[in-house]
Amino acid sequence: MLIVGIAGGTGSGKTTVVRKLMNVFPSNQVIVMPQDAYYKDNGHISLEERQKINFDHPDSVEFSLLIEHLKQLRKGKSVEMPIYSYLTCLRSEETITVKPAKVVLVEGILILCDKGLRDMLDIKVFVDADADDRLGRVIKRDIDERGRDIHMVLDRYHETVKPSHLQFIEPSKRYADIIIPGGGENQVGIEVLVTIIEKHLIRKKS
C-alpha cells in the first residue's frame, strides 16, 4: 500500500489535486483519508465555544486515530472513519467504512506538521498557492458550504487562518518531497505526481 500525503494551505487547491488523481487511477485502487474527518470531537463544550476553535492548529486534530487507521489499512484491515460536521463542530455517531486499497491519499492542511503521521507517508506533497488566491477560495467555500457570511470568514481568516498558516502550515513545506506551485491547476505538477505514484505501484508489484 502506498500512502501519499497532500498538504497545503486552506484554499490552496489540495482537493482539486486529489480529484484529478482519483480520475487517473481506478476507483478500487485509490481511497482518500481527509484530515478534516479526524478533527477532535468537541461535544463536551458549548456550540458557542466550539465555533471559536482554531481548526488550523495541530492541536485540533486527533492525529493518533488517523495514524492508527493507516496502520490498520496497511495490515489489510478495514477501518471506521469518523464523519465531522463544520456546522456543529461535532463528530457524527455514524462512520464511513474504509477498505484497504493500493493507494491512500491523506489530504489536509496540517498533515505534514505531525512527525508520527509524516513517518507514515511514502510521498509527501505540498500544494502551494498565492495567499490572495487562497483567500478567494476560502471566502467562496465558507459561504457556500459552511453557512458563514463574508464578515465571519474575514474575521476568522485574520484571527486564526493566516497566523496559523504562517506558524504551522507554511513551515511544514520543508518536509515535502514534491511541491506543486499554482494550486490544483498546475497540470504539469500533477502529471509528475501521477508518474511517481505509478512508478511506486510498479515497484511494489515487482
Secondary structure as GFF3:
##gff-version 3
##sequence-region A 1 206
A	DSSP	beta_strand	2	8	.	.	.	ID=ss1
A	DSSP	alpha_helix	14	24	.	.	.	ID=ss2
A	DSSP	beta_strand	30	34	.	.	.	ID=ss3
A	DSSP	three_ten_helix	35	38	.	.	.	ID=ss4
A	DSSP	alpha_helix	47	50	.	.	.	ID=ss5
A	DSSP	three_ten_helix	58	60	.	.	.	ID=ss6
A	DSSP	alpha_helix	63	74	.	.	.	ID=ss7
A	DSSP	beta_strand	79	85	.	.	.	ID=ss8
A	DSSP	beta_strand	90	98	.	.	.	ID=ss9
A	DSSP	beta_strand	103	107	.	.	.	ID=ss10
A	DSSP	alpha_helix	115	118	.	.	.	ID=ss11
A	DSSP	beta_strand	123	127	.	.	.	ID=ss12
A	DSSP	alpha_helix	131	145	.	.	.	ID=ss13
A	DSSP	alpha_helix	150	156	.	.	.	ID=ss14
A	DSSP	pi_helix	157	161	.	.	.	ID=ss15
A	DSSP	alpha_helix	162	164	.	.	.	ID=ss16
A	DSSP	pi_helix	165	169	.	.	.	ID=ss17
A	DSSP	three_ten_helix	171	175	.	.	.	ID=ss18
A	DSSP	beta_strand	178	180	.	.	.	ID=ss19
A	DSSP	three_ten_helix	183	185	.	.	.	ID=ss20
A	DSSP	alpha_helix	187	205	.	.	.	ID=ss21
###
